[in-house]
Amino acid sequence: MAQQRRNHTRGKRALAVTGLTVAVMAVGGLLFRLLDLGPNPRVRELEQSLQQLRASLNADSIRQYNIQKVMAIIQMYNPEMPSSQRYEIANEIYNMSLKYTNLDIDLLCATITHETAGTWDPEIISPAGAMGLMQIMPATAMFLASYEGITWSSPEEVLFNPIYNIRLGARFLASQIEYYDVDGGLAAYNGGEKWAALWVKSGRDDRILPAETREYLPAVLALYNEFANMRF
């Protein structure tokens, strides 16, 4: 029954998109006929409006595809998460991929998947005290919150909020990637900036890194590659 509802919803969404596409094509056909009549300011306005509509339709299709992809990844690891929460998390991950040009949804999903030990549990806590989806230490989160305009109340209230957690984690990861590239940024995210800087300076000699980070890097990068090649 649940599968039937999902298929029905997808069908309605597909019909809506198809209907809009047909409307765009119809307007486009009318536009070409009007252009045959010669220069006309109103026709040029219609052409510009049509181009904007096409761009908007394409952007929305890309957004929805990416959100649905993230939701599918979450479903694989945490099928018990309510669909409304899955959508909110997927939407925020997509927003962060737009805000930070050195991040994409696949890298963020790979980081979260590994950081939560494959649970996607928004309230997970590590033995070291890192909290939430992107496993942020409270002291780091408190520092980042001021830049994100997030009022700091308590570690639980902020870091167990998946939207805040993703926003803070994405900001931190993006800042590290800016300095050390993707692999160095991940090394900094896990082991600390000091180790990442030494690792990059050494020509990426893995002996420089702590043991945990040596295991962390290939694990996250493998997930990143898996998600990047995922089609659904």
C-alpha positions as CSV (number, residue, x, y, z in Angstrom):
1,M,0.0,0.0,0.0
2,A,2.8,2.4,0.9
3,Q,4.5,1.6,-2.4
4,Q,1.2,2.3,-4.3
5,R,0.9,5.7,-2.5
6,R,4.5,6.6,-3.5
7,N,3.9,5.5,-7.1
8,H,0.7,7.6,-7.1
9,T,2.5,10.6,-5.8
10,R,5.3,10.2,-8.3
11,G,2.7,9.9,-11.0
12,K,0.9,13.1,-10.0
13,R,4.3,14.9,-9.9
14,A,5.2,13.6,-13.3
15,L,1.8,14.6,-14.7
16,A,2.3,18.1,-13.3
17,V,5.7,18.5,-14.8
18,T,4.5,17.1,-18.1
19,G,1.6,19.5,-18.1
20,L,3.8,22.5,-17.5
21,T,6.3,21.3,-20.2
22,V,3.4,20.9,-22.7
23,A,2.3,24.5,-21.8
24,V,5.8,25.8,-22.4
25,M,6.0,24.0,-25.7
26,A,2.7,25.4,-26.8
27,V,3.7,28.9,-25.9
28,G,7.0,28.3,-27.7
29,G,5.1,27.3,-30.8
30,L,3.0,30.4,-30.7
31,L,6.1,32.5,-30.2
32,F,7.7,31.1,-33.3
33,R,4.6,31.9,-35.3
34,L,4.5,35.4,-34.0
35,L,8.2,35.9,-34.8
36,D,7.4,35.2,-38.5
37,L,5.3,38.3,-38.5
38,G,8.3,40.6,-37.9
39,P,9.8,42.6,-35.1
40,N,7.5,43.3,-32.2
41,P,8.4,44.5,-28.7
42,R,5.5,42.4,-27.2
43,V,6.9,39.3,-28.9
44,R,10.4,40.0,-27.5
45,E,8.9,40.3,-24.0
46,L,7.1,37.0,-24.5
47,E,10.4,35.4,-25.6
48,Q,12.2,36.6,-22.5
49,S,9.4,35.4,-20.3
50,L,9.5,32.0,-22.0
51,Q,13.3,31.7,-21.5
52,Q,12.8,32.6,-17.8
53,L,10.1,30.0,-17.5
54,R,12.3,27.3,-19.1
55,A,15.2,28.2,-16.8
56,S,12.9,28.0,-13.7
57,L,11.5,24.7,-14.8
58,N,15.0,23.2,-15.3
59,A,16.2,24.5,-11.9
60,D,13.2,23.1,-10.1
61,S,13.7,19.7,-11.8
62,I,17.3,19.7,-10.7
63,R,16.3,20.6,-7.2
64,Q,13.7,17.9,-6.9
65,Y,16.0,15.3,-8.4
66,N,18.7,16.0,-5.8
67,I,16.3,16.2,-2.9
68,Q,14.7,12.8,-3.9
69,K,18.2,11.3,-4.2
70,V,19.2,12.4,-0.7
71,M,15.9,11.1,0.6
72,A,16.6,7.7,-1.0
73,I,20.0,7.6,0.6
74,I,18.5,8.4,4.0
75,Q,15.8,5.7,3.5
76,M,18.6,3.1,2.9
77,Y,20.2,3.8,6.2
78,N,17.3,5.0,8.4
79,P,14.0,3.7,7.0
80,E,12.2,4.6,10.3
81,M,12.8,8.3,9.9
82,P,9.5,10.1,9.1
83,S,9.2,11.2,5.5
84,S,8.6,14.8,6.5
85,Q,12.0,14.9,8.4
86,R,13.7,13.1,5.6
87,Y,12.5,15.9,3.2
88,E,13.6,18.7,5.5
89,I,17.1,17.2,5.9
90,A,17.4,16.5,2.2
91,N,16.3,20.1,1.4
92,E,18.9,21.5,3.8
93,I,21.6,19.4,2.3
94,Y,20.7,20.6,-1.2
95,N,20.7,24.2,0.1
96,M,24.2,23.8,1.5
97,S,25.4,22.4,-1.8
98,L,24.2,25.7,-3.4
99,K,25.6,27.9,-0.6
100,Y,29.1,26.3,-0.7
101,T,30.4,25.7,-4.2
102,N,33.1,23.2,-2.9
103,L,30.4,20.9,-1.5
104,D,27.8,18.7,-3.2
105,I,25.0,16.5,-1.9
106,D,27.1,13.3,-2.4
107,L,30.0,14.5,-0.3
108,L,27.6,15.7,2.5
109,C,25.7,12.5,2.4
110,A,29.0,10.5,2.5
111,T,30.2,12.5,5.5
112,I,27.0,12.1,7.4
113,T,26.7,8.4,6.6
114,H,30.2,7.7,8.0
115,E,30.0,10.1,10.9
116,T,26.8,8.5,12.2
117,A,28.1,5.0,11.6
118,G,25.5,4.4,9.0
119,T,22.5,5.3,11.2
120,W,21.6,8.8,10.1
121,D,20.4,9.3,13.7
122,P,20.0,13.1,14.4
123,E,20.6,12.5,18.1
124,I,23.7,10.3,18.0
125,I,26.6,11.1,20.3
126,S,30.1,9.8,19.8
127,P,32.3,8.5,22.7
128,A,34.3,11.7,22.3
129,G,31.2,13.8,22.7
130,A,30.6,14.9,19.1
131,M,26.8,15.3,18.4
132,G,24.2,15.0,15.7
133,L,24.3,14.1,12.0
134,M,27.6,15.7,11.3
135,Q,29.2,14.9,14.6
136,I,30.2,18.3,15.8
137,M,31.8,19.0,19.1
138,P,29.9,21.5,21.2
139,A,32.8,23.9,21.6
140,T,33.2,24.1,17.8
141,A,29.4,24.4,17.3
142,M,29.2,27.2,19.7
143,F,31.8,29.1,17.8
144,L,30.2,28.4,14.4
145,A,26.7,29.3,15.6
146,S,27.5,32.9,15.9
147,Y,28.4,33.1,12.2
148,E,25.3,31.3,11.2
149,G,23.0,33.5,13.3
150,I,21.9,30.5,15.5
151,T,21.1,31.4,19.1
152,W,23.1,29.1,21.3
153,S,21.0,27.6,24.1
154,S,22.4,24.2,24.8
155,P,24.4,21.6,22.8
156,E,21.3,19.3,22.7
157,E,18.9,21.9,21.5
158,V,21.2,23.1,18.7
159,L,23.1,20.0,17.6
160,F,20.2,17.6,17.8
161,N,18.3,19.9,15.5
162,P,19.3,18.3,12.1
163,I,18.9,21.5,10.2
164,Y,21.2,23.5,12.5
165,N,23.6,20.6,12.7
166,I,23.9,20.4,8.9
167,R,24.3,24.1,8.5
168,L,27.1,24.2,11.1
169,G,28.8,21.1,9.8
170,A,28.6,22.2,6.2
171,R,30.1,25.6,7.0
172,F,33.0,24.0,8.8
173,L,33.7,21.3,6.2
174,A,33.5,23.9,3.4
175,S,36.1,26.1,5.1
176,Q,38.5,23.2,5.5
177,I,38.1,22.1,1.9
178,E,38.8,25.7,0.8
179,Y,42.3,25.4,2.3
180,Y,43.2,21.7,1.9
181,D,41.0,20.4,-1.0
182,V,38.5,17.6,-0.5
183,D,40.7,14.9,1.0
184,G,42.6,17.4,3.2
185,G,39.4,19.0,4.2
186,L,38.0,15.7,5.3
187,A,41.2,15.0,7.2
188,A,40.9,18.3,9.0
189,Y,37.2,17.7,9.7
190,N,38.1,14.4,11.4
191,G,41.5,14.8,12.9
192,G,42.0,18.5,13.1
193,E,43.5,21.3,11.0
194,K,47.0,20.8,12.4
195,W,47.2,17.3,11.1
196,A,45.7,18.2,7.7
197,A,48.2,21.0,7.2
198,L,51.1,18.7,8.0
199,W,49.7,15.9,5.8
200,V,49.3,18.2,2.8
201,K,52.7,19.7,3.4
202,S,54.3,16.2,3.5
203,G,52.9,15.4,0.1
204,R,50.0,13.4,1.7
205,D,52.1,10.9,3.5
206,D,49.6,8.9,5.5
207,R,52.0,8.2,8.2
208,I,51.5,11.8,9.3
209,L,47.8,11.3,10.1
210,P,46.4,9.8,13.3
211,A,45.2,6.2,12.8
212,E,41.5,7.1,13.0
213,T,41.9,9.7,10.2
214,R,43.9,7.2,8.0
215,E,40.8,4.9,8.1
216,Y,38.3,7.8,7.9
217,L,39.5,9.3,4.7
218,P,39.2,6.3,2.3
219,A,35.9,5.2,4.0
220,V,34.3,8.6,3.3
221,L,35.8,8.9,-0.2
222,A,34.5,5.4,-1.0
223,L,31.0,6.5,0.1
224,Y,31.3,9.7,-1.9
225,N,32.2,7.8,-5.0
226,E,29.3,5.3,-4.4
227,F,26.7,8.1,-4.0
228,A,28.1,10.1,-6.9
229,N,27.5,7.1,-9.2
230,M,24.1,6.3,-7.7
231,R,21.0,6.5,-9.9
232,F,17.5,5.9,-8.8
